[in-house]
Amino acid sequence: MAGAEGAGDLVAERAQSLTEDDYHALCEATDAAILDGGGFGWVKPQGRTVLERYFRGVMLVPERSLFVVRQNGTIVGSAQLVRPPRNNEAQAMGAGLMHFHVAPYARRLGLGGLLLDEIVQCARAMGYQFLNLDVRESQVAAIALFRSRGFEQWGTHPVYALVDSRICRGLYFVKRLQEQSRLTHYAAPSPRPDTGNPDSMTPRSLTLYPAIDLKDGACVRLRRGEMDDATVYSNDPGAQARAWCEAGFRWLHVVDLNGAFAGRSANTDAVRQIVANATVPVQLGGGLRDMDGIAAWLEAGVTRVILGSVAVKNPDLVREACQAFPGRIVAGIDARQGRVATEGWAEVSDMQATELGLRMQDAGVAAIIFTEITRDGMLEGLDLEQTAQLANTVSVPVIASGGVGSSGHLAALKRVAEEAPGIEGVVVGRALYDGRISPAEALRILA
């Protein structure tokens, strides 16, 4: 992300690798921030040897992502996005922001906001619902920045830190990253008689992804994935994107159908129209088979890319993409009666969907979209059994797809999601276009 004019070249980015000069600048900026009294747990400067060893270790920890901010190419600040470990399922919806600092000699240039915005965008793209942080009460400028970016204070720690023999209070903040996230405050339940039945879980909101499937530049829907059985709904993809955004949807799900069959992007102009007109994140699938294609669309404004056939045929590419673009790679698993289909659903392999799901989880994908092809476009309901089985097998979010035809189908998914909490959302296409379900009704059911 680029910075403001007049202050040189300002850039915030996730650090994929660091040069020796980068480590030197990073350690210098960190020590300067420590001397100034903020941004790190240390209260005294540590010197380059200690700090470089520390940052090299951070780069090796899978659950930590180091973000840096540069002025004219030189690192002048950093922060860390901390993801919960896989065994912390109860807190998997939130990530943490730690060790946020900009060197005092590079302040008042907007670098803090630049760095914070980049981290928030990345955490949102990873699918996290909340971003948590805590900060010393004495760090007034940082607190003002966090509040200006929508962080809400929820608590205070009276004995947070000991600095220069003085006790410092700490403030705790949280920011909702997805619009459907709801901040609720815990209240002790009222006593009630034991009925012998377990307490029901509080319903979770699910994300609805309206589908924009592209064939020959038009928005269409297929039946059972057959290209010869397509219904055209709009010849203006950009207008369709605006319509779904105005209806209240918070994501758009776009598939380049020609690209899926050809093995390369085909509806380029249509996708660009969608990205240009969308006011919400866009995820794109269809025909993405190499790093150049993946990088090109992410740089063009697509938030997440969906890798389907290549997940089966070139899993090393998926792993490479996940490492290069953490939180921005989604696996699309399409199946016919449990067996994975590829090449625009034209070929069926012997691999089971759950097996591929586990492989994609290990590769580092941010989510999995599961489609039962025999139901896609038929309006007869989702394959809830297979979807729940996959969601209960993997630890990454699962998005259901294929067959939604009524509000009852969405309600059924919502009930199943209570027993399969890995289900994060659902893709809906034909039922929305045909008016069988209104956007308002669908969003209400899944809220």
N, C-alpha and C positions, 0 to 999 in steps of 0.2 A: 504494500500500500504506500503510495507516494504522499509526501507532505506538502506544506504550504510554500508559496513562492516567497522569494526574498530572504530565505534563510539557508540557501544552499540546497543540495540534494538530500532530502529527508526521506528515509525509507524504513518501514517496519516489516519484519519478516520472521517466519519460523526458520531457525537455524538448522539446516540439513547437515552442514559440516562447517568447521572453522579452521582458518589458517593460523599459522603462528602469530601473524600480526593481529588477527582477530582476537586470539586469546590474550595477547598483551593489552590491547585496547579495552577488552572486556574486564580484565582484572583491574586496570587503572580506573575505569569508570565505577566499578564496584567499591573499591577502596575509597574513592572520593565520596561516594554516597554514604558509606559507613561513617566517614569522618564528619559528614554533614548531619548525621543523626537519623538516618531513615533508610528504609527499603530492604534491610537484611536483618537476620537474627544476631549477627555479630555487632558488637558495640565498639570494637577497636579494629583498625585496619589489619589485614592478615598478610599482605604482601603477595607477590605474584606466585611463588611456589605453592603456597597453600591454596590460593584461589584457583589457579590453573588445574591443580589436581582435583579440586572440587568440581569445576565445570566440565572437565573431561569425564568425570564420573556421571554427571547429570546427562551427558549426551549418550550414555550407555543404558540408561534406565528406560525401559519401554513405556512406563506409565507417566513419564515426564517429557514435556516438549519445551525446549528453550526458545524463547522469542527474543529478538534483539532489535534495537532501533539504531539506525546509522545516520550520521551527518557527513555528507560527502564521502561515503564509503567506510567511515570509521565508526566502530561500535561505541555508543555513548550511553547505553542503558540496556536493561534486559528485564525479563520476567519469565515465570514458569507456569505453564498450564499443567495441572496435575490431575490425571485421570484415576478413578478408583480402581483398585485391583479387581481381578475377575471374581475373587471369592467374596467381595463386598457387594453382593447383589442388592442388599437393602438400600444402598446409596448410589446405585449405578446410574441414576437419572441426573446426577450433578457432578460437576468438575470443580476444581479449586484453582484459584489464582494466588501465586506466592511470589515473594521476593521481587516485587515490582519497584523499579527505581530508574531514575535518569540522573546522570552525573550533574552536579550543580553548575558546571561550566557549560552545560548544553540545555539549560532550562529556559523557559519563557519563549520557546520556539514552536510549541505545540507537539513536541515529541511524545509527551506522556499520553496525550489523547490519541495520537497516531498508534502508539504501541497498544494501548488498551483496546482500541477499536479492532485492531488486527486479531487480538486474542479472542475477543467476543465473537467476531465473525467465524473464526476457526472452531470455537466451541459449539456455536450454533450449527455449523455445517456437520459437525460430528454427531449431531442429534441430541446433545445434552439439553435438559430442560432448565437447569439452573446453573449459575456460576457463583461460587462462594468465595469470600475473602475475609481476612481480618487484618486490622491495622492498628498501630499505636495511636492513641488519642492525640499525641503531640504532632503527628504528621498532617497538619492542617491542609496543606495544598493538595496532598494525595486524596484526602477525604472529600474535599470539594470537587475534585476531578471525578471520583467514583460516583458521587451523588449526581453530578451533571450528566453522567452516562446512564442514569436510571437504576443504580444500585440502591437498595433499600436497607436501612439499618434495622436489624431485628433484635440485637442484644448488645450487652456491655459486660466485659470481664473486669471486675474490680482490681484484680491482681494479675495483670497480663504480662508485664515485663519489669525487670529491674535494670535501670540505666543510671549510672553514676550514683549508686546507692539510693535512688529514688524509685518508688513504685509508680508504674505507668498503667493507666487503664487501657483496655483494648476495645475496639468497636468491631462488631461483626455485621457483614453486609451480604446480601444476596441479590442477584439480578435474574429475572426470568428471561430465558432466551427464546422460547417458542411462545407464540401468542396464546396457545391453548393451555399453557402452564398456569396453574392456580396456586397462589401463595395462601396457605392455610395455617392457622395457629393452633397448636395443640391445646385441647381442653380435656380435663379428666372426665371420663364418661360417668353419667349418673348411675348409681347402683341399681341393679335390676335382678330379678330372680333368675336362678340358673334353670334354663329350660332344657338343658341337655344338648342344645344345638350350638355348634361353633358360631362365633361372631362372623358376620358377613364382612367382606372387604369393602372399603370405600371404592366406588367405581372409578376407574381411570379414564381420562379422556383419550380418544384415539384420533390420529391425524387422518383426514381424508385427502387423498391425492387425486384430483380430477385428471383424467387421462386425455392427452392430445396425441393421437396416433397419426402419423404423417405418411401419406402415400401420394406420390406424384404432386407434391406441394399442397395437397388438401388435407383437411382434418377428417379422418374416417374412423370407422370401427369395423373390425373383422369378426367373423363367426368362426370359432375353433381355430383361429390362426390361419385361415385360408385366404390368400391374397385375392383370389377370384370371387370371394364372397364378402365384398366390402360395401359399406354404406357411407356415402359422403355427407358430412354434416356442415362443413364450412369450407369455403375456398379462401378464407382470410385468416391464417393462423395467428397473426398479430391481434386481430380483433377478438378471436376466441380466447387468447391469453388474457386480454383486458377484461373480458366478460367474467372469466372464472375468478380473477383477482377481485373484481368489484362485487362478486357474489359472496366474498368472505373467506375463500379458501386460502390457506397459508403456504401451500406448496403447489407446484405444477409438475405433473409426470408426463414427460414427452418421450415418444418412441419413433425413431426413424425406421419405418417398416421396410422401405426399399433398401436402406442401408443394412438392415439385419440380414436380408437375403443376399445382398451383393458383397457383404464383408467390408464395406467402407461407407463413410457418410455420403448420403445421396441427397437428402432434403436440406442442404446447407442454408439456402436462402430462407426457407420456412422457419428453421430453428432460430436463425438470427432475428427474424421478425418477432418470434415469441420472446426471446431474451430481451429485445429492445422494448417490448411493451409490457413485460411482467414487472410487477412491483413486489413480488414474493420470490423466494428461491425456486430454481428450476433444476430438476434432475433429468438427465438425458441418457437414453439407451438406444442401441441399434447400430451395428456396423463398426463399433470401436474395437480395433484389434491390435493397436500398437501404441507405444508411449507418445509418439508425435501427435496422433489423433486425440488421445486423452488430454494431453497438455494443451493442445490448441483450443479445445472446447472449454476447458477450465479457465484459460486465459481470456476467452471470449465472453465470459460472464455466466456460464453454467456453474451452479453450485456443486452438484454431484454428478458423476457419470456412473452409468450402470453397465457392468460387464457381464455378458451372458454366455455366448458360445465359447469365448476365449477362456472362461473360468474352467471349462472342461478340458479344452485342448491345449491351453498354455497357462497353467496355474502360476508359473514363475513370473509371467507378466503381471498377473494380479498382485502378487506379493511385491513386485518392484513398484507398481503404481501406488499401492497402499503406503509404502515407505516414503515415496516421493510426495504424495498428496494425502497425508493422514486425515481421516474423517471425511474424505470426499469421494471415496470409491464404494460403490454398492454392488453387490452380486445379484444378478437376476437369475433365479433358478426356475426354469419352465419345465413342467413335467407332464407326461401322459401316463396316467394311472401309476404314478409314483416313480417312473423312470425319466431321467433327465433328457430333455429335447434340446437340440442345437440348430444352428443355421436357420434362424427364423422359423423354428419349430418344424423344419422339413425333415430333420433326422432325429432319431431316438436312440440313445445310448443304453448300455446295460447298467449304468450307475444309478443308485437310488438317491433321491433328493436329500435325505438326511446325511448321507455320506458326503455329498458335495457341500452341504451346509457346514459340516464340521471342518472340511478342508478350507473353505472360504473364511471361516472364523479364525483358523490358525494363520491364514494369510494376512489378516488384519482389516477385513472390510468393516465399514461403519454400519451396514445393515444388509438384510437379504430381502429381496422381493420374490415371493413365491406365487407362481401362477400354475393352476391346473388347466391345461390347454383345452381339455374336452368340455370345460364349462365356460371358457372365455367367450364373451359376447352372446351367451345363450340365455342370460337373465334367469337362470334356474337356481342360483345360490352358490355361495363359495363352498369349496371342499374344506369344511371346518375341521374334519378329523385330521387330514394331512397337514393343514396349516398349524394346528395345535401341536401335533407330533413334532414338527420341525421346530416350532417356538420353544418347546420344552426340551429339545435336544441341544440347541445351541445357546450361547450366552449373548449374542448380538441381537438387536431388534429385528423382528420379522414383520414385513408388510404383506398383507394378504391381497390377492388379485385373482380375477377371473370368475365371473358369474353373478355379480350383484345385480339384482333386478327389482328389488323392492325395499321399502323401509324395514320390513320384517327381516330381511337378510342382514341388514346392518345391526339391528337389535340383537340378532342371534350371534353375530360376531362379537358384539360388546359383552354378551353373557359368557361366551367361550373365553374371552380375554381375561376374565376374572380368574379362571383356572389355568390359563396359559399367559402369564404376565409378560412373556417375551413378545407378544403381538403388539406392535406399535401403531399400526394404521392399516389403511385399505385403499386400493386403487379402484376408482369407479369410472366407468366410461359410458356405455350405451344407455344405461338407466338415467343418467343425468341429461344426456342429449335428447332422449325421447320424452323427457318430462315425467317419467315414472316415479322419480324422486326429485323433490325440489332441493336446491342447495341449502336453504334454511332448515328444512326438515332433517336432512342428512347431518348437518352440523349439530343440530339439537340432540339427535339420537346419540352421536358419538362423543358429545361433551361430557 
